[in-house]
């Protein structure tokens, strides 16, 4: 019996998985909570509040749920009490009108070897400004047409919600580090959003992502300036942990705020909800599914909605979909299929494509309803890492 799980990337992640292996092998797959407790205790001194240990645990936990439900011959969502919905809405993350770069474990853009980089993944010598936290770029002219074209393509595929990056390199940004928007930069961002809104019309939801790059003052100014365009949310406006700044943005921005992908525990989300957060966006490949459900249930007490962050493959996306189906306050799930040519190919076992018309429909099959196509995964692996028990190749 084989179960599969997926987690968010991190430096040293595969080594952590191997370190945890002795605490899992030989256990009973039904003892998920006890096994997770043992894993958490083992790494507590190094990673009590989040980080790479929690990433590894999230994948192990998902694989255990997959095994348990296959043993019981039921879908995961049914074991969790059944579904409020089996057809789940997705939003297409369209970035800055172009595809998401392939990133290595330290979030630097790379050229994967299977795209012609040679025997190992190549990290470009000239790193784009956005990947070292900066926005100032004198030679970069923002192509608003790329935004509207990308939005139109997503809508044509059936998506009713899209998201774009707002922290884009541009010639109006004055400094890479002080998080302040210049008046001209803010005017440019409003122009971008206005163009997207006009292109998709009033019935399509539009969200924007700041990637924690703004000060409270600039985030509030952006939220107010963008209010006429009826955004679904302004995501991650200030750095995680800036609690008072976050309170100010939630209180003073005229645009709804979403955050949560860098938070791991329900206790951390409690602080956000107490600050007035109305849209929680946990990454279930970081929190794990049990903790993710606790976060969703906590959010429900505040009448806050859940819109999970998700850059996973089809495997991890289906894991997130099974949990999302079982909570009443789910609203929309992120995904990045538009940028990955083999996204659908990494899983087998479904009767229909994973995504159709901007939605996922859960099938009535045991576990998460799919298996990993290990041949496809192996073909696209990172060359210098072991593949399951196989040595690096």
Secondary structure, 3 states (H helix, E strand, C coil): CCCCCCCCCCCCHHHHHHHHHHHCCCCCCCCHHHHHHHHHHHCCCCCCCCCHHHHHHHHHHHHHHHHHHHHHCCEHHHHCCCCCCCEEEEEEECCCCCCCCEECCCCCEEECHHHCCCCCCEECCCCCHHHHCCCECCCCCCCHHHHHHHHHHHHHCCCCEEEEECCCCECCCCCCCCCCCCHHHHHHHHHHHHHHHHHHCCCCEEEEECCCCCCHHHHHHHHHHHHHHCCCEEECCCCCCCHHHHHHHHHHCCCCEEECCCCCCHHHHHHHHHCCCCEECCEHHHHCHHHHHHHHHHHHHCCCEECCECCCCHHHHHHHHHHHHCCCCECCEEECHHHCCCCHHHEECCCCCCCECCEEECCCCCECCCEECHHHHHHCCCCCCCECCECCC
